[in-house]
Amino acid sequence: PEAKLIIVLRNPVERAIAAVNHFIKNGVIFVNDDLDELLVGDQQSLVERYGIIDMGRYYRQLQAYYDYFDPKQMLILVFEEDIAQNSDDSLKKVCEFLDIDSSLILVKSIRKSIKALVHQLLVIWEPVFH
């Protein structure tokens, strides 16, 4: 296929911490005071059972895409670095990757968030949909 894929990954450590917090909040995992208990203590099996670390091993997940797509067809962004901190640069990267003239849009951060990036991309495509 000739599709272009845009993949947004989270920093694996940030993603794992968010997963732990999610499982604690939903009563799936109970941790007293220390997250180390989860990594090396009695509850270590929960880390494996719920894939807390495994889900951040992106190589395995991306390998399936590399089996079918040329790496030139994929743009990989890291949320915390590319979108949250450098949304304007990321928008330019996305435009270049999709062969969209980035000079057609006014690159202005509404907020440094994924919503702003999505909004800016929708503004680009609005003439196409009308």
N, CA and C atoms as a LAMMPS dump frame, in Angstrom:
ITEM: TIMESTEP
0
ITEM: NUMBER OF ATOMS
390
ITEM: BOX BOUNDS ff ff ff
-5.0000000000000000e+02 5.0000000000000000e+02
-5.0000000000000000e+02 5.0000000000000000e+02
-5.0000000000000000e+02 5.0000000000000000e+02
ITEM: ATOMS id mol type element x y z
1 1 1 N 0.812 -1.201 0
2 1 2 C 0 0 0
3 1 3 C 0.852 1.261 0
4 2 1 N 0.308 2.313 -0.542
5 2 2 C 1.036 3.578 -0.617
6 2 3 C 0.591 4.578 0.444
7 3 1 N -0.106 4.123 1.436
8 3 2 C -0.593 5.002 2.5
9 3 3 C 0.571 5.58 3.289
10 4 1 N 0.327 6.725 3.876
11 4 2 C 1.296 7.322 4.789
12 4 3 C 0.724 7.209 6.191
13 5 1 N 1.567 6.797 7.105
14 5 2 C 1.14 6.594 8.487
15 5 3 C 1.795 7.626 9.392
16 6 1 N 1.005 8.228 10.24
17 6 2 C 1.526 9.123 11.269
18 6 3 C 1.295 8.424 12.601
19 7 1 N 2.385 8.138 13.276
20 7 2 C 2.327 7.39 14.525
21 7 3 C 2.779 8.316 15.65
22 8 1 N 1.941 8.449 16.656
23 8 2 C 2.289 9.272 17.816
24 8 3 C 2.467 8.341 19.008
25 9 1 N 3.671 8.344 19.55
26 9 2 C 3.999 7.503 20.697
27 9 3 C 4.195 8.384 21.923
28 10 1 N 3.91 7.82 23.068
29 10 2 C 4.217 8.517 24.316
30 10 3 C 5.588 8.074 24.793
31 11 1 N 6.232 8.921 25.561
32 11 2 C 7.462 8.524 26.22
33 11 3 C 7.123 7.271 27.026
34 12 1 N 7.876 6.176 26.855
35 12 2 C 7.502 4.918 27.51
36 12 3 C 7.424 5.002 29.035
37 13 1 N 8.284 5.801 29.64
38 13 2 C 8.251 5.939 31.1
39 13 3 C 6.989 6.693 31.517
40 14 1 N 6.704 7.792 30.833
41 14 2 C 5.487 8.558 31.132
42 14 3 C 4.244 7.696 30.91
43 15 1 N 4.257 6.893 29.852
44 15 2 C 3.129 6.026 29.544
45 15 3 C 2.932 4.982 30.629
46 16 1 N 4.034 4.405 31.119
47 16 2 C 3.949 3.388 32.17
48 16 3 C 3.41 3.993 33.472
49 17 1 N 3.876 5.18 33.816
50 17 2 C 3.387 5.844 35.028
51 17 3 C 1.897 6.147 34.896
52 18 1 N 1.486 6.613 33.728
53 18 2 C 0.062 6.89 33.499
54 18 3 C -0.761 5.61 33.601
55 19 1 N -0.22 4.499 33.093
56 19 2 C -0.931 3.216 33.173
57 19 3 C -1.084 2.776 34.627
58 20 1 N -0.014 2.902 35.4
59 20 2 C -0.08 2.541 36.822
60 20 3 C -1.135 3.392 37.521
61 21 1 N -1.093 4.693 37.284
62 21 2 C -2.079 5.583 37.912
63 21 3 C -3.502 5.218 37.499
64 22 1 N -3.685 4.847 36.248
65 22 2 C -5.005 4.427 35.757
66 22 3 C -5.479 3.173 36.498
67 23 1 N -4.598 2.189 36.613
68 23 2 C -4.972 0.939 37.282
69 23 3 C -5.227 1.156 38.777
70 24 1 N -4.457 2.044 39.404
71 24 2 C -4.687 2.353 40.82
72 24 3 C -6.033 3.057 40.978
73 25 1 N -6.283 4.055 40.142
74 25 2 C -7.531 4.827 40.214
75 25 3 C -8.76 3.936 40.038
76 26 1 N -8.636 2.922 39.184
77 26 2 C -9.763 2.032 38.908
78 26 3 C -9.798 0.804 39.812
79 27 1 N -8.922 0.78 40.829
80 27 2 C -8.946 -0.296 41.807
81 27 3 C -8.448 -1.636 41.309
82 28 1 N -7.693 -1.629 40.233
83 28 2 C -7.153 -2.877 39.688
84 28 3 C -5.863 -3.25 40.408
85 29 1 N -5.072 -2.242 40.734
86 29 2 C -3.794 -2.427 41.419
87 29 3 C -3.835 -1.606 42.704
88 30 1 N -3.32 -2.194 43.769
89 30 2 C -3.241 -1.49 45.044
90 30 3 C -1.776 -1.356 45.427
91 31 1 N -1.316 -0.127 45.586
92 31 2 C 0.07 0.139 45.957
93 31 3 C 0.034 1.008 47.203
94 32 1 N 0.821 0.625 48.198
95 32 2 C 0.838 1.393 49.444
96 32 3 C 1.429 2.777 49.237
97 33 1 N 2.743 2.882 49.291
98 33 2 C 3.38 4.191 49.185
99 33 3 C 4.372 4.28 48.044
100 34 1 N 4.839 3.152 47.565
101 34 2 C 6.025 3.149 46.735
102 34 3 C 5.788 2.378 45.442
103 35 1 N 6.067 3.019 44.327
104 35 2 C 5.93 2.329 43.043
105 35 3 C 6.983 1.239 42.871
106 36 1 N 8.089 1.34 43.618
107 36 2 C 9.102 0.281 43.554
108 36 3 C 8.506 -1.061 43.955
109 37 1 N 7.509 -1.012 44.842
110 37 2 C 6.829 -2.24 45.254
111 37 3 C 6.246 -2.957 44.036
112 38 1 N 5.795 -2.18 43.098
113 38 2 C 5.198 -2.742 41.89
114 38 3 C 6.261 -3.342 40.976
115 39 1 N 7.428 -2.72 40.93
116 39 2 C 8.464 -3.166 40.004
117 39 3 C 9.293 -4.325 40.535
118 40 1 N 9.555 -4.342 41.827
119 40 2 C 10.431 -5.384 42.369
120 40 3 C 9.84 -6.103 43.569
121 41 1 N 8.67 -5.697 43.997
122 41 2 C 8.072 -6.292 45.191
123 41 3 C 7.1 -7.408 44.882
124 42 1 N 6.211 -7.63 45.842
125 42 2 C 5.246 -8.724 45.754
126 42 3 C 4.282 -8.59 44.581
127 43 1 N 4.058 -7.375 44.128
128 43 2 C 3.078 -7.163 43.065
129 43 3 C 3.698 -7.107 41.667
130 44 1 N 4.938 -7.525 41.563
131 44 2 C 5.641 -7.468 40.285
132 44 3 C 4.895 -8.218 39.181
133 45 1 N 4.211 -9.283 39.533
134 45 2 C 3.482 -10.052 38.521
135 45 3 C 2.367 -9.224 37.877
136 46 1 N 1.855 -8.224 38.6
137 46 2 C 0.823 -7.356 38.03
138 46 3 C 1.366 -6.527 36.872
139 47 1 N 2.636 -6.146 36.971
140 47 2 C 3.275 -5.387 35.895
141 47 3 C 3.242 -6.199 34.613
142 48 1 N 3.558 -7.48 34.737
143 48 2 C 3.538 -8.358 33.57
144 48 3 C 2.111 -8.636 33.115
145 49 1 N 1.232 -8.938 34.046
146 49 2 C -0.146 -9.296 33.702
147 49 3 C -0.847 -8.183 32.926
148 50 1 N -0.643 -6.946 33.345
149 50 2 C -1.325 -5.82 32.711
150 50 3 C -0.472 -5.114 31.657
151 51 1 N 0.699 -5.648 31.368
152 51 2 C 1.526 -5.11 30.293
153 51 3 C 2.028 -3.698 30.524
154 52 1 N 2.211 -3.333 31.778
155 52 2 C 2.576 -1.958 32.104
156 52 3 C 3.9 -1.555 31.454
157 53 1 N 4.869 -2.425 31.483
158 53 2 C 6.155 -2.142 30.841
159 53 3 C 6.108 -2.552 29.371
160 54 1 N 5.515 -3.693 29.108
161 54 2 C 5.493 -4.258 27.755
162 54 3 C 4.86 -3.328 26.723
163 55 1 N 3.825 -2.604 27.115
164 55 2 C 3.161 -1.71 26.156
165 55 3 C 4.068 -0.574 25.703
166 56 1 N 5.106 -0.287 26.453
167 56 2 C 6.046 0.761 26.08
168 56 3 C 7.203 0.262 25.244
169 57 1 N 7.224 -1.011 24.957
170 57 2 C 8.257 -1.573 24.077
171 57 3 C 7.757 -1.443 22.641
172 58 1 N 7.901 -0.246 22.125
173 58 2 C 7.293 0.093 20.848
174 58 3 C 7.881 -0.671 19.667
175 59 1 N 9.111 -1.108 19.784
176 59 2 C 9.735 -1.811 18.663
177 59 3 C 8.873 -2.985 18.219
178 60 1 N 8.404 -3.763 19.172
179 60 2 C 7.58 -4.934 18.826
180 60 3 C 6.293 -4.521 18.119
181 61 1 N 5.683 -3.472 18.613
182 61 2 C 4.429 -3.023 18.02
183 61 3 C 4.65 -2.427 16.631
184 62 1 N 5.744 -1.695 16.469
185 62 2 C 6.028 -1.063 15.184
186 62 3 C 6.525 -2.052 14.14
187 63 1 N 7.11 -3.145 14.588
188 63 2 C 7.67 -4.113 13.65
189 63 3 C 6.623 -4.614 12.657
190 64 1 N 5.398 -4.799 13.108
191 64 2 C 4.328 -5.247 12.206
192 64 3 C 4.128 -4.246 11.066
193 65 1 N 4.249 -2.97 11.362
194 65 2 C 4.108 -1.951 10.317
195 65 3 C 5.315 -1.951 9.388
196 66 1 N 6.505 -2.123 9.97
197 66 2 C 7.713 -2.167 9.146
198 66 3 C 7.712 -3.377 8.213
199 67 1 N 6.996 -4.423 8.58
200 67 2 C 6.899 -5.597 7.713
201 67 3 C 6.118 -5.299 6.437
202 68 1 N 5.218 -4.322 6.484
203 68 2 C 4.344 -4.038 5.343
204 68 3 C 4.561 -2.668 4.705
205 69 1 N 5.174 -1.758 5.436
206 69 2 C 5.335 -0.402 4.931
207 69 3 C 6.801 -0.006 4.91
208 70 1 N 7.175 0.75 3.909
209 70 2 C 8.504 1.332 3.829
210 70 3 C 8.617 2.383 4.942
211 71 1 N 9.741 2.433 5.64
212 71 2 C 9.9 3.444 6.696
213 71 3 C 9.663 4.876 6.199
214 72 1 N 9.868 5.12 4.902
215 72 2 C 9.623 6.452 4.344
216 72 3 C 8.137 6.808 4.347
217 73 1 N 7.286 5.797 4.521
218 73 2 C 5.841 6.027 4.557
219 73 3 C 5.346 6.305 5.975
220 74 1 N 6.253 6.325 6.937
221 74 2 C 5.857 6.493 8.333
222 74 3 C 6.525 7.716 8.945
223 75 1 N 5.738 8.488 9.64
224 75 2 C 6.248 9.597 10.438
225 75 3 C 5.948 9.252 11.886
226 76 1 N 6.994 9.164 12.681
227 76 2 C 6.823 8.822 14.092
228 76 3 C 7.122 10.06 14.929
229 77 1 N 6.146 10.434 15.74
230 77 2 C 6.284 11.573 16.636
231 77 3 C 6.185 11.079 18.076
232 78 1 N 6.936 11.715 18.957
233 78 2 C 6.836 11.422 20.385
234 78 3 C 6.009 12.547 20.998
235 79 1 N 4.902 12.191 21.603
236 79 2 C 3.944 13.186 22.081
237 79 3 C 4.597 14.256 22.938
238 80 1 N 5.32 13.85 23.988
239 80 2 C 5.868 14.814 24.945
240 80 3 C 6.897 15.741 24.301
241 81 1 N 7.68 15.224 23.37
242 81 2 C 8.742 16.017 22.76
243 81 3 C 8.26 16.782 21.534
244 82 1 N 7.536 16.115 20.671
245 82 2 C 7.175 16.72 19.397
246 82 3 C 5.891 17.54 19.456
247 83 1 N 4.873 17.009 20.056
248 83 2 C 3.577 17.686 20.023
249 83 3 C 3.42 18.646 21.196
250 84 1 N 3.658 18.174 22.402
251 84 2 C 3.443 19.022 23.579
252 84 3 C 4.424 20.189 23.641
253 85 1 N 5.683 19.949 23.275
254 85 2 C 6.694 21 23.405
255 85 3 C 6.95 21.76 22.112
256 86 1 N 6.752 21.121 20.982
257 86 2 C 7.089 21.736 19.695
258 86 3 C 5.965 21.555 18.684
259 87 1 N 4.774 21.989 19.034
260 87 2 C 3.633 21.721 18.157
261 87 3 C 3.774 22.398 16.796
262 88 1 N 4.354 23.598 16.749
263 88 2 C 4.526 24.268 15.461
264 88 3 C 5.474 23.489 14.556
265 89 1 N 6.611 23.056 15.117
266 89 2 C 7.559 22.256 14.333
267 89 3 C 6.937 20.937 13.906
268 90 1 N 6.153 20.344 14.792
269 90 2 C 5.5 19.073 14.463
270 90 3 C 4.501 19.25 13.339
271 91 1 N 3.77 20.344 13.364
272 91 2 C 2.816 20.612 12.293
273 91 3 C 3.544 20.758 10.963
274 92 1 N 4.683 21.431 10.982
275 92 2 C 5.487 21.563 9.759
276 92 3 C 5.967 20.196 9.28
277 93 1 N 6.425 19.351 10.215
278 93 2 C 6.861 17.996 9.851
279 93 3 C 5.728 17.216 9.204
280 94 1 N 4.538 17.318 9.805
281 94 2 C 3.373 16.602 9.276
282 94 3 C 3.044 17.115 7.881
283 95 1 N 3.07 18.432 7.697
284 95 2 C 2.791 19.009 6.379
285 95 3 C 3.792 18.521 5.339
286 96 1 N 5.069 18.548 5.689
287 96 2 C 6.099 18.065 4.765
288 96 3 C 5.894 16.592 4.451
289 97 1 N 5.611 15.815 5.465
290 97 2 C 5.409 14.38 5.288
291 97 3 C 4.233 14.096 4.359
292 98 1 N 3.168 14.886 4.482
293 98 2 C 1.967 14.686 3.661
294 98 3 C 2.008 15.482 2.358
295 99 1 N 3.148 16.114 2.09
296 99 2 C 3.309 16.95 0.895
297 99 3 C 2.275 18.07 0.839
298 100 1 N 2.055 18.703 1.971
299 100 2 C 1.157 19.845 2.066
300 100 3 C 2.023 21.087 2.218
301 101 1 N 1.724 22.109 1.463
302 101 2 C 2.474 23.357 1.541
303 101 3 C 2.175 24.036 2.877
304 102 1 N 3.14 24.014 3.764
305 102 2 C 2.921 24.572 5.103
306 102 3 C 2.793 26.091 5.078
307 103 1 N 3.181 26.73 3.979
308 103 2 C 3.034 28.186 3.911
309 103 3 C 1.576 28.593 3.712
310 104 1 N 0.716 27.635 3.395
311 104 2 C -0.704 27.931 3.216
312 104 3 C -1.434 28.107 4.534
313 105 1 N -0.774 27.733 5.601
314 105 2 C -1.432 27.848 6.904
315 105 3 C -0.661 28.814 7.777
316 106 1 N -1.364 29.413 8.665
317 106 2 C -0.738 30.281 9.644
318 106 3 C -0.4 29.414 10.838
319 107 1 N 0.876 29.194 11.055
320 107 2 C 1.29 28.34 12.16
321 107 3 C 1.3 29.188 13.424
322 108 1 N 0.274 28.97 14.216
323 108 2 C 0.135 29.722 15.455
324 108 3 C -0.423 28.766 16.488
325 109 1 N 0.239 28.656 17.606
326 109 2 C -0.226 27.742 18.636
327 109 3 C -1.425 28.332 19.35
328 110 1 N -2.538 27.612 19.302
329 110 2 C -3.697 27.974 20.097
330 110 3 C -3.403 27.55 21.53
331 111 1 N -2.969 26.32 21.678
332 111 2 C -2.486 25.742 22.924
333 111 3 C -1.513 24.666 22.51
334 112 1 N -0.58 24.373 23.372
335 112 2 C 0.349 23.295 23.061
336 112 3 C -0.29 21.987 23.494
337 113 1 N -1.17 21.501 22.639
338 113 2 C -1.873 20.27 22.954
339 113 3 C -2.238 19.566 21.666
340 114 1 N -2.647 18.348 21.784
341 114 2 C -3.057 17.573 20.624
342 114 3 C -4.286 18.194 19.975
343 115 1 N -5.163 18.807 20.778
344 115 2 C -6.355 19.441 20.209
345 115 3 C -5.961 20.552 19.247
346 116 1 N -4.946 21.315 19.607
347 116 2 C -4.508 22.399 18.737
348 116 3 C -3.944 21.849 17.437
349 117 1 N -3.165 20.793 17.519
350 117 2 C -2.591 20.197 16.32
351 117 3 C -3.692 19.666 15.414
352 118 1 N -4.649 18.966 15.982
353 118 2 C -5.765 18.436 15.197
354 118 3 C -6.547 19.587 14.575
355 119 1 N -6.807 20.625 15.351
356 119 2 C -7.536 21.786 14.831
357 119 3 C -6.799 22.388 13.634
358 120 1 N -5.492 22.563 13.754
359 120 2 C -4.715 23.148 12.668
360 120 3 C -4.747 22.26 11.43
361 121 1 N -4.7 20.95 11.612
362 121 2 C -4.786 20.043 10.467
363 121 3 C -6.16 20.125 9.808
364 122 1 N -7.208 20.264 10.603
365 122 2 C -8.554 20.393 10.037
366 122 3 C -8.689 21.686 9.243
367 123 1 N -8.046 22.751 9.705
368 123 2 C -8.083 24.017 8.976
369 123 3 C -7.44 23.843 7.604
370 124 1 N -6.368 23.073 7.547
371 124 2 C -5.698 22.818 6.272
372 124 3 C -6.652 22.13 5.304
373 125 1 N -7.373 21.139 5.8
374 125 2 C -8.206 20.308 4.932
375 125 3 C -9.591 20.884 4.689
376 126 1 N -9.965 21.952 5.384
377 126 2 C -11.316 22.507 5.24
378 126 3 C -11.678 22.814 3.79
379 127 1 N -10.788 23.441 2.986
380 127 2 C -11.165 23.706 1.59
381 127 3 C -11.459 22.435 0.789
382 128 1 N -10.833 21.342 1.151
383 128 2 C -11.039 20.077 0.443
384 128 3 C -12.447 19.551 0.684
385 129 1 N -12.969 19.776 1.89
386 129 2 C -14.269 19.222 2.257
387 129 3 C -15.439 20.1 1.825
388 130 1 N -15.169 21.318 1.37
389 130 2 C -16.274 22.208 0.966
390 130 3 C -16.378 22.306 -0.522
